[in-house]
Every structure is written in C-alpha cells, then in structure tokens.
Amino acid sequence: MSSVSLRKISKRYDSEGPEIVKRLSLDVHDGEFMVFVGPSGCGKSTMLRMIAGLEDITDGDLMIDGVRANDIQPSQRGVAMVFQSYALYPHMTVGENMGFALKLAGKPKEEVKAAVGRAAEILQISHLLDRRPKALSGGQRQRVAIGRSIVRKPKVFLFDEPLSNLDAALRVQMRIELAKLHAELKTTMIYVTHDQVEAMTLGDRIAVFNGGKVEQVGRPLDLYSRPVNQFVGAFLGSPQMNFIECRAGVLRGDALDLHFGDVVRSVPLAGMAAPSNGDPLQLGVRPEDLLVVNEGLGLPATVDLVEHLGDATIVYATDVVSRQSLTLKAADYPAEVKAGARIGLMPRIGSFHLFAADGRSLTRQ
C-alpha cells in the first residue's frame, strides 16, 4: 500500500499558456479508492497522467509513499495505469500480454507464470490465458488490461476511464468486479471518470474537479447531501438537482420568506446561514425531495410529461413564475399528476439547499 500527496501542483503545456491544473493539493490515503470526477476538460486525466509520469509537472510536488516523485522515471514510481483503450498486443496470448512487463524486467519464467496465474485467478480469467485478444469480449479484454497491472504488484493503481468503451450492462458488472478487486488487494487506487454513478458507487472518497481545481473532496453521500457549491450539487445526482431562482425576504425566527416573483413561500433555515433581505438566491432541490402539494400551498407549476419507469415515476414540469424546467422523482404519483395539470411544488423539509449568487452553499459544513 502507498499514499499519494499532491502539493500545489500546476500544469501548463506552454509557458505563456493557461493553467490546465491550478495549484492543486490533495492527499490520497493508503489503501484508499479515490475517484477523480468532473466534466470533460477539467484536468482530472491530466492530473492522473502526471502521477503516472506520462506528463511533466510544471510546478508543485508529487509525493508517493512520502518520496518526491517529480523526477522519478514512470517505471520506477511503483504505479500501474489502466487506460480507456485496452492496448493489448494482438499477436500475444492473454497470458503473454499479462506477463510481458515482468518478462521485460528479466524475471524468471516460473515467477512470471506464477504471477500471471495469481492475477488470472483473481480476475476469473484463468480459462482465457491461451486465447488472443481478438477472441475476447470487451469486458474480458478490460480484465486482461487490469491483470497486466496486477502482476507488477504496484503501490498505486491508476484507472483512466477504463469502462467507457463497455456497454451499460458490462459497465455495471465491471464496477462490481473493481470494487471486489479493491477489497481483495487493499491497494491504493485512483480512478478517473466523468460518470457520477461510477464515482458514487466505487469511491471511498470523491474529488470533484472543475476548471483545473478541486471544488470539494469527501465521501460520496457527504458530497451528495452537503455540496459546498452549486457546481457540486448539479454534477452529482441523476436526474440532477433542480435550481429555482428566488430572492431572500424577511427572516421570521428560524423561517425565511423566499420570493419567487410575486409568490412568497416560507422555508425553515435550520443548519443554514441566513442571507440578507433582498439577496438573489438559488433554491436547490433534488428531484426526489421535490414534493407535489396543493397548488395554493406550493410553488405553482405545470406538468409537461410523466415517465413511468416501473420502480419510479419521473415528472417534468415548468415553474409558472420563472418558466424554469423542474424534475421530480418518486415511487409513484397520484393519477391527477398528468401532462397539462397544474400542481404545487414544495421542497421536503430539511432536504433542500440555498446557494448565494456566487454559487456558494449557505448550508453550514
């Protein structure tokens, strides 16, 4: 096992160009499964490649197991990387692909065979060792690519969107396999993805990247329940969080009046910092926490579409005041909730967020 520490790391491809990664600091603990998640172009894969030694670090320090690794050759860093593309040698068998790095290192044949056998057993591909890559499915090829990393016994595994080329069913299966692999090997793993479902289900902790910096780091459910800003709230969750424009009104004890145009509704402020009267705000509500109530009690909305998915019903509606699109999700809804109907919407008590004009959450962290 090994820790990875990033100390004010920056990356520029040109001395006069923009920073792709901006003075980023982060600690990945021994044996942790850390997920880097964020939209395309946010710097997460670039950061992973700097850890692997495939990209130079412009500024800052990379520490692996307490040793500065900026100038250490990639092969000497004790890391193994699994790419989005499988990058298997087509003329070699599965066993030869998995053992190639050890063969290059001059390891004895028996040692290579034993290491490949152990990795194949862990990944349940022992029966595939004599096949060539063209005879394998996508999921099997990805297992071989992972096995090629396992035989090296690295201190740190690096995964760069390894499931992107798989279909939906295989992605689910491989997520389970990766979770089991981490539990068995207990090795530090850093995993890059733009898929927030992968991030939520795999990570011990998640680092949410945006524009070359980390917006928030924490356990998946902590980030989901207590995002520090509007970006994190919007990125984690499917369907994504609803945002409704409003203005702060009068504070009455622990309740705050919110003005949605000419409509005024009162919400409890427990656990939140009180904004000033007149401040522009965004009310953030998860689809599962947006409730249907009598039109006169909640925020008036018109139902646009109802989707019955079996395990849940998703309602798409339009806020009558601001004309914003809203999404609701529940196990079921009354029969009168159908396209064209007028309904009232109210956030579940204690399950909403208020964001300031700059996107900062008013929830006390």
Secondary structure, DSSP 8 states (H G I E B T S, - for coil): ---EEEEEEEE-SSTTS--SEEEEEEEE-TT-EEEEE-STTSSHHHHHHHHHTSS--SEEEEEETTEE-TTS-GGGTTEEEE-SS----TTS-HHHHHHHHHHHTT--HHHHHHHHHHHHHHHT-GGGTTS-GGGS-HHHHHHHHHHHHHTT--SEEEEESTTTTS-HHHHHHHHHHHHHHHHHH--EEEEEES-HHHHHHH-SEEEEEETTEEEEEE-HHHHHHS-SBHHHHHHSSSS--EEEEEEEEEEETTEEEEEETTEEEEEE-TTB----TT-EEEEEE-GGGEEEE-TTTSEEEEEEEEEE-SS-EEEEEEETTT--EEEEEES---TT--TT-EEEEEE-TT-EEEE-TTSBB-B--
